[in-house]
């Protein structure tokens, strides 16, 4: 199912013109992740990507006007070339965060023609947080990042 499951979820679904194993590499190798993760001209650095349940998921997003937005959380589930689940509700050591925003569920499936069915879900703690994320440009931003992900995967 690729539609939102409730009033707290945003979903981006794309069929990427790249094989799943290359899309997976772009998601799991920090040096590749840094090349596509934010819609340009935004970028990330200080990437810590410990891909295991309880492992740290962290980076700093930088904007064109000097903005710096630290992102810190943990991975909840990692299934090789199939699924990555992370959240900002906890930090390393299962320490609860003070203002959780969402849990991300990203799935990867083989699609015909050597392509990848890519589904990215943002599950929010409240309808208000979902609305805030939508107003921040979820569809445009995550869509642009997915375009960058596809372009990078095609070069590998």
SULCORWO-V262774 format. One record per residue. N is the residue number from 1. RES is the residue in one letter. SS is DSSP state (alpha for helix, beta for strand, coil for the rest). BURIAL is 1 if it has 24 or more other C-alpha atoms within 12 Angstrom, else 0. Layout:
N&RES&SS&BURIAL / N&RES&SS&BURIAL
//
This chain:
1&X&coil&0 / 2&X&coil&0 / 3&X&coil&0 / 4&X&coil&0 / 5&X&coil&0 / 6&X&coil&0 / 7&X&coil&0 / 8&X&coil&1 / 9&X&beta&1 / 10&X&beta&1 / 11&X&beta&1 / 12&X&beta&1 / 13&X&beta&1 / 14&X&beta&1 / 15&X&beta&1 / 16&X&beta&1 / 17&X&coil&1 / 18&X&coil&1 / 19&X&coil&1 / 20&X&alpha&1 / 21&X&alpha&1 / 22&X&alpha&1 / 23&X&alpha&1 / 24&X&alpha&1 / 25&X&alpha&1 / 26&X&alpha&1 / 27&X&alpha&1 / 28&X&alpha&1 / 29&X&coil&0 / 30&X&alpha&1 / 31&X&alpha&0 / 32&X&alpha&1 / 33&X&alpha&1 / 34&X&coil&1 / 35&X&coil&1 / 36&X&coil&1 / 37&X&coil&1 / 38&X&coil&1 / 39&X&coil&1 / 40&X&coil&1 / 41&X&coil&0 / 42&X&coil&1 / 43&X&beta&1 / 44&X&beta&1 / 45&X&beta&1 / 46&X&beta&0 / 47&X&beta&1 / 48&X&beta&1 / 49&X&beta&1 / 50&X&coil&1 / 51&X&coil&1 / 52&X&coil&0 / 53&X&coil&1 / 54&X&coil&1 / 55&X&coil&1 / 56&X&beta&1 / 57&X&beta&1 / 58&X&beta&1 / 59&X&beta&1 / 60&X&beta&1 / 61&X&beta&1 / 62&X&beta&0 / 63&X&coil&0 / 64&X&coil&0 / 65&X&coil&0 / 66&X&coil&0 / 67&X&coil&0 / 68&X&beta&0 / 69&X&beta&0 / 70&X&beta&0 / 71&X&beta&1 / 72&X&beta&1 / 73&X&beta&1 / 74&X&beta&1 / 75&X&beta&1 / 76&X&beta&1 / 77&X&beta&1 / 78&X&beta&1 / 79&X&beta&0 / 80&X&coil&0 / 81&X&coil&1 / 82&X&coil&1 / 83&X&beta&1 / 84&X&beta&1 / 85&X&beta&1 / 86&X&beta&1 / 87&X&beta&1 / 88&X&coil&1 / 89&X&coil&1 / 90&X&beta&1 / 91&X&beta&1 / 92&X&coil&1 / 93&X&coil&0 / 94&X&coil&0 / 95&X&beta&0 / 96&X&beta&0 / 97&X&coil&0 / 98&X&coil&0 / 99&X&coil&0 / 100&X&coil&1 / 101&X&coil&1 / 102&X&beta&1 / 103&X&beta&1 / 104&X&beta&1 / 105&X&beta&1 / 106&X&beta&1 / 107&X&beta&1 / 108&X&beta&1 / 109&X&beta&1 / 110&X&beta&1 / 111&X&beta&0 / 112&X&coil&0 / 113&X&coil&0 / 114&X&coil&0 / 115&X&beta&0 / 116&X&beta&1 / 117&X&beta&1 / 118&X&beta&1 / 119&X&beta&1 / 120&X&beta&1 / 121&X&beta&1 / 122&X&beta&1 / 123&X&beta&1 / 124&X&beta&1 / 125&X&coil&1 / 126&X&coil&0 / 127&X&alpha&0 / 128&X&alpha&0 / 129&X&alpha&1 / 130&X&alpha&1 / 131&X&alpha&0 / 132&X&alpha&0 / 133&X&alpha&1 / 134&X&alpha&1 / 135&X&alpha&0 / 136&X&coil&0 / 137&X&coil&0 / 138&X&alpha&1 / 139&X&alpha&1 / 140&X&alpha&0 / 141&X&alpha&0 / 142&X&alpha&1 / 143&X&alpha&1 / 144&X&alpha&0 / 145&X&alpha&1 / 146&X&alpha&1 / 147&X&alpha&1 / 148&X&alpha&1 / 149&X&alpha&1 / 150&X&alpha&1 / 151&X&alpha&0 / 152&X&alpha&1 / 153&X&alpha&1 / 154&X&alpha&0 / 155&X&alpha&0 / 156&X&coil&0
//
